[in-house]
Amino acid sequence: MSVYTEIKQLAKTLGLNSLYNSDGLFDLGRTNEEFLLNILKSEIAYREEKSKARRFKQAYLPAIKTLSAFDIAFQTSITKQQLDTLALLSWIESLHNLFFLGPPGTGKTHLALALANQALNAGHKVFFASMDKLVHFLKTAEISKRSRVRLTYAMTCNLIVIDELGYLPLSRVEANLFFQFITKLHDSASIIITSNKGFEAWASVFGDAVLATALLDRLTFRCEVIPLAGESYRLHHRSNIFNDNILRR
């Protein structure tokens, strides 16, 4: 058996996948120290890339958005300096929460997804769900393995993103399940919430003023509230089938 073949077999046994799958690492011109250093660097890079891919898969982001693509010339409620500060992600380390509040189309979900993307690339674990989907997970956790797995994963994450809170009112059972979810997380993860409802309307969303107050007490203890005003970006930039000459004979 050649030395090359033996190295490849040992690499497979030890789980050194980068070495096992690559022939480019075998450069006879390198010293033993250079060869070993190259192997270790390659293996670390390989494992980091696999870990990153796994984080993105488990986050279930519905789309990949970036802060650089956010149109601050159109949405002037937030400044470039504020975006740059959020991009540093220090608020995750200090367990601060973010609220993006405003009418539909003002960029709330874009910002939430962009920060989730930023966090995933920085090595954080992220859980993303619409409020409707999260409530479904909470209600079916006892009978659905998928729901249990998603909620269990959420408890291990550094960042929780809850999109579209307030579009549908919650029953008392749903509101209590959500309260318990937030209570378990508020001292272990940062939470981003997007909503078309201001805090004054949360009592009607949750159907209970006392519960809404208790929720806000937990969520706003360490938080930044970012209101987004103006018209809908989607409506302003909508494609028109007549003006855009999409319909042609």
C-alpha positions in Angstrom: 0.0 0.0 0.0 1.4 3.4 -0.9 1.8 6.2 1.6 -0.7 8.3 -0.3 -3.4 5.5 -0.1 -2.7 4.9 3.5 -3.0 8.6 4.3 -6.4 8.7 2.5 -7.7 5.7 4.4 -6.6 7.1 7.8 -8.2 10.4 6.9 -11.5 8.7 6.2 -11.2 6.7 9.5 -10.5 9.9 11.5 -13.3 11.9 9.8 -10.8 14.3 8.2 -13.2 14.8 5.2 -11.3 17.7 3.7 -8.1 15.6 3.4 -10.0 12.5 2.3 -11.9 14.3 -0.5 -9.0 16.4 -1.8 -6.0 15.5 -3.9 -4.8 19.1 -4.0 -3.4 18.9 -0.4 -0.8 16.4 -1.5 2.1 18.6 -2.6 5.4 16.8 -2.4 7.2 20.1 -2.4 6.0 21.1 1.0 7.8 20.3 4.3 6.2 18.0 6.8 5.2 21.1 8.9 3.7 22.9 5.9 1.8 19.8 4.9 0.4 19.3 8.4 -0.5 23.0 8.7 -2.2 22.9 5.3 -4.2 19.9 6.3 -5.4 21.4 9.6 -6.4 24.8 8.0 -8.2 23.0 5.2 -10.1 20.8 7.7 -11.2 23.7 9.8 -12.4 25.6 6.7 -14.3 22.6 5.6 -16.0 22.0 8.9 -16.8 25.7 9.3 -18.5 25.7 5.8 -20.5 22.6 6.7 -21.5 24.1 10.0 -22.6 27.3 8.3 -24.6 25.4 5.7 -26.3 23.4 8.5 -27.1 26.6 10.4 -28.8 28.1 7.3 -30.8 25.0 6.7 -32.0 24.8 10.3 -32.9 28.5 10.4 -35.6 28.1 7.6 -35.2 31.6 6.3 -37.8 32.1 3.5 -35.4 34.3 1.6 -31.9 35.6 1.8 -31.8 39.4 2.4 -28.9 41.7 3.1 -28.5 45.1 4.8 -26.7 46.5 1.8 -29.7 45.9 -0.4 -32.0 47.8 2.0 -33.2 51.0 0.3 -32.6 53.7 2.9 -33.2 56.4 0.3 -36.8 55.1 0.1 -37.3 54.1 3.8 -35.9 57.1 5.6 -37.1 56.0 9.1 -33.8 54.2 9.7 -30.4 55.6 9.0 -27.2 54.0 7.5 -25.5 54.6 10.9 -28.2 52.7 12.6 -28.0 49.8 10.1 -24.2 49.7 10.5 -24.6 49.5 14.3 -27.1 46.7 14.0 -24.8 44.9 11.6 -22.2 44.6 14.3 -24.5 42.2 16.2 -23.3 43.3 19.6 -27.0 43.5 20.6 -27.1 39.7 20.3 -24.3 39.3 22.7 -26.0 41.6 25.2 -29.4 39.8 24.7 -31.1 42.9 23.4 -34.4 42.5 21.4 -35.4 44.4 18.3 -38.9 45.5 17.3 -39.6 46.6 13.7 -43.1 48.2 13.8 -45.0 49.7 10.9 -47.5 49.1 8.1 -47.1 46.4 5.4 -44.4 47.0 2.9 -42.2 49.3 4.9 -39.2 46.9 5.2 -39.8 45.1 8.5 -39.3 41.6 7.2 -36.4 42.6 5.0 -34.5 44.0 7.9 -35.3 41.0 10.1 -34.1 38.5 7.4 -31.0 40.6 6.7 -30.0 40.6 10.4 -30.8 36.9 10.6 -28.5 36.3 7.6 -25.8 38.5 9.2 -26.0 36.5 12.4 -25.9 33.1 10.6 -22.7 34.2 8.7 -21.2 35.3 12.0 -21.7 31.8 13.5 -24.9 32.4 15.5 -27.8 29.9 15.5 -31.0 31.4 14.3 -34.7 30.3 14.4 -37.1 32.0 12.0 -40.9 31.6 11.9 -43.9 33.7 11.1 -46.2 34.2 14.1 -48.8 32.0 12.4 -46.3 29.2 11.9 -44.9 29.6 15.4 -48.4 29.3 16.9 -48.9 26.1 14.9 -45.7 24.7 16.3 -46.7 25.5 19.8 -50.2 24.1 19.5 -49.1 20.8 17.9 -45.8 20.1 19.8 -47.4 17.2 21.7 -48.6 15.4 18.6 -46.1 16.5 15.9 -42.5 15.4 15.9 -41.6 18.2 13.4 -43.1 20.9 15.7 -41.2 19.5 18.7 -38.0 19.4 16.8 -38.4 23.0 15.7 -39.2 24.3 19.2 -36.4 22.3 20.7 -34.0 23.8 18.2 -35.3 27.3 19.0 -34.3 26.8 22.6 -30.7 26.4 21.5 -30.5 29.5 19.3 -28.9 32.8 19.8 -31.5 34.7 17.8 -35.2 34.2 17.4 -37.0 36.0 14.6 -40.8 36.2 14.8 -42.4 37.7 11.7 -45.8 39.3 11.3 -47.1 39.4 14.9 -50.5 41.0 15.0 -51.9 40.1 11.6 -54.3 37.6 13.2 -55.7 37.7 16.8 -54.8 34.9 19.1 -57.1 32.7 21.2 -56.4 32.6 25.0 -54.7 29.2 24.6 -52.5 30.4 21.8 -51.6 33.6 23.7 -50.7 31.6 26.8 -48.5 29.2 24.7 -46.7 32.2 23.2 -46.2 33.8 26.6 -44.6 30.6 27.9 -42.4 30.4 24.8 -41.1 34.0 25.3 -40.7 33.4 29.0 -38.3 30.5 28.4 -36.2 32.5 25.9 -36.1 36.0 27.1 -32.9 35.5 29.2 -31.1 33.2 26.8 -31.6 34.7 23.3 -32.2 37.9 21.4 -35.6 38.2 19.8 -36.6 40.2 16.7 -40.3 40.8 16.2 -41.9 42.5 13.2 -45.4 43.7 13.6 -48.0 46.0 12.0 -49.4 46.8 15.5 -48.0 49.2 18.0 -47.7 48.2 21.6 -50.9 49.9 22.5 -52.8 47.3 20.3 -51.2 44.2 21.8 -54.0 43.8 24.3 -56.4 43.3 21.4 -54.0 40.9 19.6 -53.6 38.7 22.6 -57.1 39.1 23.9 -55.8 39.9 27.4 -54.4 43.2 28.6 -52.6 41.6 31.6 -50.9 39.0 29.5 -49.9 41.6 26.9 -48.4 43.8 29.6 -46.5 40.8 31.0 -45.1 40.0 27.6 -44.0 43.5 26.9 -42.4 43.7 30.3 -40.2 40.8 29.4 -39.5 41.8 25.8 -38.8 45.5 26.3 -36.5 45.2 29.3 -33.6 45.2 26.9 -34.7 46.3 23.5 -34.6 48.8 20.6 -37.9 49.8 19.0 -37.6 50.9 15.4 -40.7 52.3 13.8 -40.9 52.2 10.0 -43.3 54.7 8.4 -44.2 55.6 4.8 -45.8 53.9 1.9 -45.3 50.3 0.8 -42.1 49.6 -1.1 -43.8 46.8 -3.0 -46.7 49.0 -4.1 -44.5 51.9 -5.0 -42.2 49.6 -7.1 -45.0 47.3 -8.4 -44.7 46.0 -11.9 -47.5 47.2 -14.2 -48.4 44.7 -16.9 -49.5 47.5 -19.3 -46.7 50.0 -18.8 -44.0 47.3 -18.6 -45.2 45.9 -21.9 -45.5 42.4 -20.4 -48.7 41.7 -22.3 -47.8 41.5 -26.0 -49.6 40.0 -28.9 
